[in-house]
Amino acid sequence: MAISDADRRAALETLRQAQFVYGLSRYPKKQVLDDPADVKALRQRLEAMRDAARRLSSSQRDALDVPWGDLDAVDSGTEAVWNAAKKVTPKIIAKLAPLVSDSPEAAFLINPVKGGAKSQEDLAEPKLKRAPEPAKIERGLTGKELAGLEMAIQERATADEAFFSWLRRDRELSVSEWRKRRASAERARRAEDAYIEKLFKAHSSR
């Protein structure tokens, strides 16, 4: 299905914000909602998702089988925030991702596993039924770490694209704008490197 440039930009921004929301929603509900900082971050990302999704054309929104009303309801309370994160966000990702699959940015998107992958909350087992076993070392990244890495990669890619697309213009280039865009791209690249280094140190110490 063809998608306009404006809808493509809106879809990519919606998906970019959805990455963090999806990653955080994989944690147990109580763990997330008991932390005011997590609730605030979740609400802010959902609001950003909602704002970006509203920039989709009405025909594109209507064509997608997504409960937009549940996303619009995040201002009504913490339960609505969790509902939008846990139930609505995976649907939004599943519907929007195929529309922009040919975009370079889509290569960095994290998609929910088909078939209903279970979260840490879903996988929680009753308390010990037998003697505890030695703790296993978890080598993979957590959902929160993946979401943070995705954000760093996306922000660096966006800054690079803004810089290089501007350089490709035919018009005369101002030195001040060149410096500003180059500095922005360099900051995003340093932030990505710093986050990767942070993850490396965290997992190396386990």
Secondary structure, 3 states (H helix, E strand, C coil): CCCCHHHHHHHHHHHHHHHHHHHHHCCCHHHHHCCHHHHHHHHHHHHHHHHHHCCCCHHHHHHCCCCHHHHHHHHHCHHHHHHHHHHHHHHHHHHHHHHHCCCHHHHHCCCCCCCCCCCHHHHCCCCCCCCCCCCCCCCCCCHHHHHHHHHHHHHHHHHHHHHHHHHCCCCCCCHHHHHHHHHHHHHHHHHHHHHHHHHHHHHHCC
